[in-house]
């Protein structure tokens, strides 16, 4: 039987109100040994998803490990998007084993979680596999994660995908939240974020707006 198409989004797409974002250990010490992605791109992509979540008011958890004693501060590209928000500092490598983080997850109460952070094979694998086992849907922003080698990053991603995690990219995250240029209330914010953090796509937006006064919708 041929299905009947309907002009409605699929249930697997992200929207601002159907998930929470968890950003893990974007800190100096981990970034020094990250070689699967260059530091500039990593910081840019982390800033992109942080700004996207803040713009769309996505509930977001920011967590660090041994911030004061070893790992250093979280990237300013991330924290600047959430001024005044407390960072949840941990001792556990697996974020999911930290009681304060889990308290926040339960308080937010979203069944779908999106993850980004360093390193993919430690800081992301642990909570993603743990969350999936406890019944959550887990998405991983692959180009906002990094590891000590490309091999480590890819094997970690394969392990999570085998368990049911959903991969996506940072620009995809922003545009999936917008999803319709007729949503005028977030159009300027979305294109503004893309202009700063969207690479060549952002340059295209600057060009279109400057040369042709392009507008959404």
C-alpha positions in Angstrom: 0.0 0.0 0.0 1.3 3.4 -0.9 1.6 5.7 2.1 -0.1 9.1 2.2 2.4 12.0 2.6 1.7 14.7 5.1 3.4 18.1 5.4 4.6 17.4 9.0 8.2 16.8 10.3 9.4 13.4 11.2 9.5 12.5 14.9 13.2 11.8 14.8 14.0 15.4 13.9 15.2 17.7 16.7 13.2 20.7 17.8 13.9 23.2 20.6 11.5 21.6 23.0 12.1 17.9 22.5 15.6 17.4 23.8 18.4 18.6 26.1 22.0 19.4 25.2 24.9 18.1 27.4 28.3 19.7 26.7 31.1 17.8 28.3 34.7 18.7 29.2 35.5 21.4 26.6 38.7 22.1 28.5 42.3 23.1 27.8 44.0 20.0 29.1 41.9 17.6 26.9 42.3 19.9 23.8 46.1 19.8 24.0 46.1 16.1 23.1 43.1 16.2 20.6 44.3 15.4 17.1 41.3 14.0 15.3 40.1 17.6 14.7 42.1 20.9 14.7 41.6 23.1 17.7 40.2 26.1 15.8 37.5 24.0 14.1 36.7 22.3 17.4 36.3 25.6 19.3 34.3 27.0 16.4 31.9 24.1 16.3 31.5 24.0 20.1 30.6 27.7 20.0 28.1 27.1 17.2 26.1 24.5 19.1 26.3 26.4 22.3 24.9 29.6 20.6 22.3 27.5 18.8 21.0 26.0 22.0 21.0 29.3 23.8 19.2 31.0 20.9 16.4 28.4 20.8 16.3 28.1 24.6 17.3 24.4 24.6 17.9 23.2 28.2 21.7 22.7 28.4 24.0 21.1 30.9 27.6 22.3 31.1 30.0 19.9 32.9 33.7 19.8 33.5 36.1 17.4 35.1 38.7 18.5 37.6 38.4 22.1 36.4 40.4 23.8 39.2 43.0 21.1 39.9 44.0 19.7 36.5 41.9 20.2 33.3 41.4 24.0 33.2 38.4 26.2 32.3 35.7 25.3 29.8 36.1 27.0 26.4 34.8 30.6 26.5 33.1 29.9 23.2 30.7 27.6 25.1 30.4 29.4 28.4 29.8 32.8 26.8 26.5 31.5 25.4 25.2 30.8 28.9 26.3 33.8 31.0 25.9 33.1 34.7 25.2 29.4 34.3 27.0 27.2 36.8 29.3 24.4 35.6 28.9 21.0 37.1 32.4 19.9 38.0 33.0 16.1 38.4 35.7 13.6 39.4 34.2 10.8 37.3 35.3 10.3 33.6 31.8 9.1 32.9 29.5 12.1 33.2 26.5 9.7 33.8 28.0 8.5 37.0 27.9 12.0 38.6 24.9 12.5 40.9 24.7 16.3 40.3 24.5 15.8 36.5 21.9 13.1 36.7 19.9 15.3 39.0 19.9 18.0 36.3 19.0 15.4 33.6 16.0 14.3 35.6 15.0 17.9 36.4 15.0 18.8 32.7 13.0 15.7 32.0 13.7 15.2 28.2 13.8 11.7 26.8 16.1 12.8 24.0 19.7 14.0 24.7 22.3 15.6 22.4 26.0 15.3 23.4 29.2 17.1 22.5 32.6 17.2 24.1 36.1 15.9 24.6 37.2 13.1 24.3 34.9 11.1 22.1 36.2 7.7 23.4 35.9 8.6 27.1 33.8 11.7 27.9 31.2 11.0 25.2 31.1 7.2 25.0 30.4 6.7 28.7 27.3 8.9 29.1 25.9 8.0 25.7 26.1 4.3 26.2 24.7 4.7 29.8 21.9 6.9 28.7 20.8 4.6 25.9 20.8 1.6 28.3 18.5 3.6 30.6 16.0 4.3 27.8 17.1 7.7 26.4 17.6 8.6 22.8 21.1 9.9 22.3 22.4 12.1 19.5 26.1 12.9 19.1 27.4 16.0 17.3 30.4 14.4 15.7 32.3 17.4 14.5 32.0 19.0 18.0 33.8 16.0 19.5 37.5 15.1 19.3 40.0 12.5 20.4 43.6 11.7 20.7 43.6 10.3 17.2 41.2 9.9 14.2 41.3 6.2 15.0 40.1 6.8 18.6 37.3 9.2 17.4 36.0 6.9 14.7 36.1 3.7 16.8 34.2 5.5 19.6 31.6 6.7 17.1 31.2 3.2 15.7 30.7 1.8 19.2 28.0 4.4 20.0 26.3 3.9 16.6 26.1 0.2 17.2 24.3 0.9 20.4 21.8 3.1 18.7 23.2 6.6 18.9 22.4 9.1 16.1 25.2 11.1 14.6 24.9 14.7 13.3 27.0 17.8 12.7 27.1 21.2 14.4 25.7 23.2 11.5 23.0 20.5 11.0 22.1 21.0 14.6 21.6 24.8 14.2 19.6 24.4 10.9 17.5 21.6 12.2 16.3 23.8 15.1 15.4 26.5 12.7 14.0 24.2 10.0 11.8 26.8 8.3 13.0 30.3 7.2 9.5 31.6 7.7 10.1 31.3 11.5 10.9 35.0 11.7 11.4 35.1 15.4 14.6 33.1 15.2 15.7 34.0 11.6 18.1 36.8 12.5 19.6 34.9 15.3 20.1 31.7 13.2 21.7 33.6 10.3 23.7 35.7 12.8 25.2 32.5 14.4 25.8 31.0 10.9 27.7 34.2 9.8 30.1 33.9 12.7 30.4 30.2 13.1 29.2 28.7 9.8 32.4 28.8 7.8 31.8 29.2 4.0 28.1 28.9 4.5 28.2 31.9 6.8 30.2 33.8 4.1 27.4 33.0 1.7 24.9 34.5 4.0 26.9 37.7 4.4 27.2 38.0 0.7 23.5 37.4 0.0 22.5 39.9 2.7 25.0 42.5 1.6 24.6 42.3 -2.2 20.9 41.4 -2.5 19.4 42.3 0.9 18.2 38.7 1.2 15.6 37.9 3.9 14.1 34.7 5.2 10.6 33.4 4.5 
